[in-house]
Amino acid sequence: MLSRREFLEIASATAALTALDGSLHRAAAQQRITQADLLRFAPKGQVTILHMTDCHAQLVPVYYREPSDNLGVGEMLGLPPHITGKAFLDTFGISPGSYRAYALTDQDFVALARSYGRVGGMDRMATLIKAIRAERGNDRTLLLDGGDTLLGSYTALNSKGADMASVIEALGVEATVGHWEFTLGAARVAELYGDREKPGKVKTAFLAGNVRENEFEDPVFKSTKFFEKGGVKIAVIGQAFPFTPIANPRWLVPEWTFGIRETDVRKHVAAARAAGAEIVILLSHNGFDVDRKLASRVAGIDVILTGHTHDAIPVPVKVGSTLLIASGSSTKFLSRLDLEVKNGRVVDYAYALIPVLADAIAPDPDMAGLIADIRAPHKAMLDTELARTEAVLYRRGNFAGPLDDMIGDAMLTERDAELSFSPGTRWGASLLPGQAITWDDIYNATALTYPKCYRMTMPGKTIKDILEDVADNIFHADPYYQQGGDMVRVGGMSFSIYVDSGVGNRIADMVHLKSGKPIEAGKDYVVAGWASVNEATQGPPIWNVVGDYLKRQKVVKTATRNTVNVVRHRDPAQRAL
């Protein structure tokens, strides 16, 4: 749970937010939320930092439901961002039914989505950014992107990231980092972003101080870029996703090594301070809990702009003197952080997590034109209706979501399998009941560079081992051993997970749903899955599997299922599996 100190800090920080939220809740009920309401902010200090992250190539407004479960383990149990639903509203003093409740939680999602409309869209994001720059001045404003930008839609996949590269340049993003970018392959990343020695096609600086070459361990990319804003020298240090060659195919980046590299981060911070930096920012794709631990161990970082875990928190989380900023995903939020500097140090700040409510924000015409040009050659295909939803479809959550269940059902049916595995990725738009499911929606959920849907036999023991391995990657008590993502989605079976138990002892009670019988360790089962990190994987691309399934179904009746029994206990010794 929250410590008293953390609770008081959050309560203090949310006092102003709560008062504002109440007035805008009333305005929303009368359909009067405006762009000016969302941008209302009392400027502070010399510098404004703008941050977005994990957009996953989402160009146009979508619906996006926040998770019902986001479990913390070990010392992170009960701390933000591991609070959801009503507990989230209560912790941050947010009114139920308000636009912030809609943006930040799963509560009354369908009803509020119908009231408040879609979120995000790069044309709306551009409007907000331009408005803040006009208010503060370009010379005081620094726009940073937290990565997972170049992949996650059809047009991004088709153009190998070129569409999003043009978008971030048009936005004026001044530095970015990477994770899914690396699944475009080392050569493509180098072509777009360059390396430590030479520039790439994209003007935006690509910073990744934790990526090295295998043979001599030389840095591949620059770690740090200096900016001067408002007369203040700022150092931005980039941190790519540290587990890229484990969570994603090693063969796509065969000559590069990754890692958290805490010692290197400490050196980069010291070097930045020695070079006169008055503000030190870590632009990170570590994930929130990794960054929380890093902040407790590395002195001298003023701000960590965290990404990867898609968390959206309406106030900064303070660890020592470091502010952790979590800006959500899918172009749904823009963070604004104003910093006041005196005598070479940050002495005060003001912060807002701005929901990008598409209906309240005028599209920027320049960005809207660029997006239209990007999508025009593919628009007819992307808009093609494949089926309709009967219940809300969403993905985000630790264990399951109806959108992933639909993908699993497609694999079970189209690949004639008994069980299915689907990756616990967090991106992909939500769909409301009665909404058309289009090719655009399917690619938004499946557009990987390694999409083949395999079919093979696996013994029950291997199935359990896979689940145990993924569970440890997510729920290890030490954040430095957490690789992010959500639990692999499994179709055709149910199981129990003892979250707080140790490695190899979390998964139990596996049942084959069709037969109603327990999964047997020595028995073989036909399994379909996709997003295998194995280069030799064979099978049709997952989007074709899902598309064929939907065309036959016409109406998708998948709703929330209870096939995962989640068990929590504080002492892992309380139950031996």
N, C-alpha and C positions, 0 to 999 in steps of 0.2 A: 504494500500500500504506500501512499504518499507519506513521506516524513512530514513532521510539522513545519519544518523550514521550507520544504518544497511547496507545501500547501499554501503557506502564507505568501510565498513569492508569486505563485500562480494567481492567488486571490487578488493580490495587489495589481498584478499586471492586467487582469481581466476586468477590473472595476470599470474602466472607461469603455471597454468593449461591450460590457453588459448593458450600460446605459444607452449606447448607440444602437445595439441590437434591438432593444425594445422599441425604439422609435421607428426603425426600419421594418420591424415586424408589422407594426400598424400600417405603415406605408404600403408594404407588400400586399396586405389584405385588400387594399384599395387600388392595387395595381399601379403604385406610384413610386416604386424603387427606380432611381435614376442612376445614370453613370456618375453624376456628381456625388450622389450618396456613397457609392462604392469607393470613390477616390478621396473622400473627405479625410483629411490628415493634417495635423499640426506639425509643420516641418521643424526639424531640430538639427543643430550642428552644421558642419561643413559638407558632409558627404551623404549621398543616398545610394544604397546598394539595392539593385533589383535582381531577383532570383526566381527562375523557374527551373523545373527539373522533370525528368521522366515523361516527356511529352509523347514519346513513342510514335513520332511522325503523325500525330493527330492534327490535321489541318482544319477540320470543320467542327462545329459544335456537335456534342453528343450528350447522351445521358451517361452518368457514371456514378454508381452506387458505392458508398464506402463500406468497409467490412463490418459484419456482425461480430466477428471474433478476431482478435489480434493479441495472441497470448504472449505474455512476458514470462521468462524463466529466471531462476536464480535471483540475483539482486535486482533484476529489472521487473519482477513481478509487481503488478499494480501501478507501475510508473507510466506516464505518457511516453510513447504513443500506445501503450498496451492497455488502453481504456476505450471502450466502444459504447455505442448506443446511449441509453439514458444516463449511464455513469459518466460518459463523456460530457453530456449536456450539463449535468450537475457539477462536475469538476470545474468546468470553465464558465459556468453561469450563463448558459445559452438558453434562450426561450424555446420550448418545443414549438414546432410549426414555423419557426422563423427561417429566414433565408440562410442563416448560418447553420441552423439545425439541418436543413436540406443539404447544404454543401459539405458538412463535416461528419455526418452520421448516416446510418441506415434507417433512422426512425421515420416512419410514415413515408417511405421513399416514393412509392408510386403516386400517392395523392399529392405530395409536395412537388414531384417532378411535373405533374400536370399543371400545377399552379405557377411554378417558377420557370419552367422550361428547360432547355438544354444549357449545357455549360461548355466553356472553352471555345476553341476556334482561334487560329492564329491571327485572323483579321481583328478579332476583339482584343486579343493580347496586344497587338500592335497599337491599337487605340489607347489602351491604358498606358503603355510604355511611352508613347509620344506625349500624352497629357502630362505625365510626371516629369518628363524631360523638359517640357515647355515651362512647367512651374519652377523647377529647380535649376534648369540650365544643363546643357550637355557637359559642361566643365565640372559639374558637381555630381553627375549621375554615372554609375557603373553598372552595366547589365551583364549578368553572368548566367550561364546555363549549366545544369548539373549532369548532363549526359543522358544516355538512352534516348537520343534525339533522331538518329538517322535510320531507325528501323522500327516497324510496327504497323505499316499500312501497305496497301498494294502499290501505290505510286512510289513509296520509298524503296520497296523491294525491287520493283521494276527498273528504277533509275539507279539502283545501288547507292542510295543515299543522296543523290545529286539534288533531288527536289528539296529536301530538308536543308541541305547545305545552302541553297539559294535563299531559303526562308530565314535562316538564322543570320545570314549576311544582311538581308533586307531589314531585319529587326535591329541590327547593330549590336548583336551579341559580341562582347569583347573577349571572352574566354569561355572554354567548355572543357569537359572531360569525357571519359568513355566507359562503356560496358558492351551493350549490344552492338555498338559500332564495330567492335572487333570481330563480330561474326560475319561482317562483310569481307573479312580476310585481311591479312597484314598488308598486302600490296595495295588494296583499295584504300585502307586507312591512310597509308603513306601518301598515296596519290592525292587524297583530299586534304589531309592535314599536315603533310610533310613529316619531318622528324626533328631531332635536335640540331641537325646541321643545315637543313634546307627547308624552305616553305613549301606548302602544298597549294592547291587551287583555292582553298578557302582562306579568307583573310582572318577569320576568327582564330585566336590562339588556342591550340590544343595542348593542354598541360597534363602530364602524367608522370610524376616523379617516382612512381613505384613500378615502372615497367623497364626491364633491362634485357639486354641481349644474353642469350644462353652462354655463349662461349667465353667471353671476357667480362661479362656483367657490366658492360658499358650502358649508360642511360640511353633509351631509345628516343624519348621525347624530352623537351624542356620541362623542368619542374615548376618554374616560377616566372611570373611576368609582373613587372612593376607598372603602376599607373599613378598619375597625379590628378587628383580630383579635389576641387575646392582648396587648393594650396596644400593638400595633405598627400604624402607619399604612401601608397598602398601596395602591398605585396599579395598576390594571389598565387597560392600553391595548389597544384592539381593532384588529385588522387583518383586513379582509375579503379574500377571494381577489382579487388585484390584476388578474387577466386575465379577469374575469367577462364583459365585453361582447365579448370575442374568442372565448373558449372556449365560450360559451353565447350564446343569441340576444340581439342588441343591442336588438331591438324590445320585449323584455320589461322593459328598464330604459332607455328612450330618453333620459331627461333626466339620467342620472347618469354620471359618469366615475369610473374606478377607477385603480389604479396602486400600485406599491410605495411611492412617495413617501418615500424615505429621509430627505429633509430634514424632512418633517413629523414622522416618527417621532422624529427627533432633538429637535425642538421640544417634542413631547409629553413626552418623557422629561425634558428640562430643566425644563419647567413642573411636572411631577410632583415632581421633587426640590425645586424652589423652594417648593412647597406643603407640604413636610415629609414626603414619602413616604420611608419607611425601606426598603421593598421595592418595586421596580418590576418588574411582570410584563407582558410582551407576550403577549397572547392572540391567537395568529396562525393564519391560514389561508393563509399564503404557500407552504407546502411546505418540506420539510426543508432542501434545499440553498440555497434563497433565504434562509431564516432563518439558516443557518450564515454566509453571506456578510454578511447584515445585522448579525449579532452582532459580526463582525470590524470593522465600520465605524461602529457607533453605540455610544458608551460609555454606561454608566450603567444598562443593563438587567441586572437580576439573573437573571431567568428568562424564557426564551421557551418557552411551551407551544405547540408547533408542530403543525400539522395539514395536511390536504389530501392528502398523499402516502401516508397509511395506514401509515407506518412504525411498527414496534414495536421499541424498543431497551431492553434491560433495565437499562441504567445511563445517567445523564445524559452527554451529550457536552459537554465544556467548551470554550468559545471565549473566550479571555481570562478575564474574571471572570464570564462569562455561562453559565448552565446551559441546555442545550437538552434538552427533555423530549419524547419521541415516544411517544404512548399508543395506537397502533394504530387499530382501527376496529371497527365492527359490534357494539358493546358487549362486545367480547372482552377488553378490559383496562380497569382503573382505575389511574391513577397516583396514588401518594401521595408527596408531597414535604414533609418537615418542615424548617423553616428556623429557625436560631438567629440572633438579631440582637443586636448590641452596639454602642453608640455610633452608632446610626443606620445601620448597615451589616450585611449578611449576613456572618457569620463561619464558619458551618458548616451542614451539611445532612445529611439521611439520605433515602434514596429506595427505593421499591419499585414495580415494575410488576406489578400483581396480575392474574393470569389469572382471568377469570370462568368457572370450570369449573362448569357448570350443575348437574351431579350432586352436587357437593360443597357447594353453597350452598343454604340454605333459601329458598324464594321469600318475599319480603315480602308479607304478605297484603293490605295496602292497595293496593300497586302491582299485584299479581296481579289484584285485583278491578277496578281501573281498566282494565287491559289486556283483561280478559275483556269488559268493557262495550264497549270500543272495537271489538273484533273480532266480538262476538256477531252483529250484523246481517249480517255477511259470511262467517261461519265456514263455512257449508255450501259456498259457492262456493269459498272459498280452499282448503278441504281436498279439493276434487275432484281425483281422480287423472286425469292426462292420458296418462301413459306411465310406463315404468320405465327406469332407467338400467342399462346393462351395465357401464360403466366409470365411474370417478370423474369428476364434472364439476366444474370450477372455473374461475374467471375470472382471478384475480390473476396478473400477470406482465407483463414489458415488451412481449411480442410476440404471444402467443396463449394460449388456454386452451380446453379442450374445451367449456366452457359457451358461449363465444363462437362456437366452430366450429359448435355445434348451432344457434345463432341464425342464423349464416351459411347453413348448409344449409337452414334453413327458408325464408330469403329466396330462395335459388337455386331451390328447388322451387316454393314457393307463388307467387312473382312471376315465374317463368319467366325467370330471368336467367342470364347467363354468369358474372358476377362479383358480389361483394357487399362492402359496407362496413358495419362496425359500430364504434361508438365504443369507445375504450379506457378505459372507466370501470372503477373498481376494486371497486365494490360489487356485491353479489349473493352469496347463500350458495352453499356447495359442497354437492354431493350425492354420497353414497357409492354404490358398485356395488350394484345391486338395489333402490335406494331409489325410492319413488314420486316422480314429478315432478308437482307440483300447481300450480294457479293461483297460489297464494301464492309458490311458487318463481319462477314466470315474472314476476310483478309485481315481486318483489324484485330482479330483474335488469334490468327494462325500464321501471319506473314513472317516466317523464319527462313533463313537461308539453308536450313537442313530439315525440310518438312516431310520426308518420306515416312509413310505409315507402314510399319513392318507387321508381319504375322509370323509368330514362332511358338514353339512349345517351351514351357518353363516348368520345372518342378516346384512344388509348393514351398520348399525350403528357399529356393532362389527368390521367389516372390516375397517371402518374409524378409529375407536379407536386404532386398531392394528397399522395402518400406522402412526397415530399421536404419539403413544408411541415410536415407533422405531425412528421416525424423531427427537423427543426430545432427545433421547439417543445419537444421532449423532450430532445434530446441536444446542444443548444448548449453550448459549453464554459463560457460565462458564465451562472451560475445566474439572474441577473436577466433573462435572455431565455428561460428555461424556463417553459413554461406548465402543466407538470404533466400528469397523465394518463399512460396507457400508449399504445403505438403502436396506430393504427387497425387493427382486425382485418379482414383481407381474405380472402374466400372465393373459391374457384374459380381461384386463381392462386398461384404461388410467386415469391419474389424474394430477392435478397441485400441486406443492409444493411451498409454500411461505417460503423459507428457514429461513428468518430473523424474522418471526413472532414468537409469544410466544407459549407455550404449549397449545395444543388443537386447534390451529388456523393456522396450516400450510397446511393441506390437503383440497383440494377443487376439484370441477369439475370431480368427479369420473364417468367414463362412462364404461358400459359393452360393449366391442368391438363387440361381435357377433350380438347383437341386436341394437347397436347404441344408446341405451337408458341410461339415468343417473342411477347410482346405487342408489336404494331407501333404506332409513334407515330402514324401517319396512319390507322389502322383504327379504326372505331367498334365498341364493345362494349356489350352490354346490361348495365346495372349496377343492382342493387337496394341500397338502404341506408336507414338511419333516423337520427334525431337530427340532421337537417339544421338549421342555424341560420337558414335561409331561411324567412321567414314564409309564403311562398306555397306551400310544399311540399304536395303532394297524395299521398294513399294511405291504406290502412287502418292502424290503429295496430299497432305491432310485436307487441304481446302477442296480438292476434288471429291474426297471421301465424304466430307460433310455436305458439300453441295449436292451430290447424288442422293444422299439420304434425305435432305430437306425437300428436294423436288418430289420425292415419293410420299413424304409425310403430309405436305401441304399445311398442316397445323401442328405446331410443336407443343405438346402437352407437358413437357418436362417442368416440374416444380421442385422446390427445395426438398431434398431427401435427407433422411436421418440414418445414413449407412455407416457413419463414423461415430463411435462412442468415445467421447473425450473424458478422461479421468484425470483429475488434479489431486495432488497431495503434496504437502510440504516436505515430508521425509521420504525419499525414495526407498528406504529400507522398510517402510510400512507394508509394502507388497512385493513379494518375490514372484516373478512370472515364470 
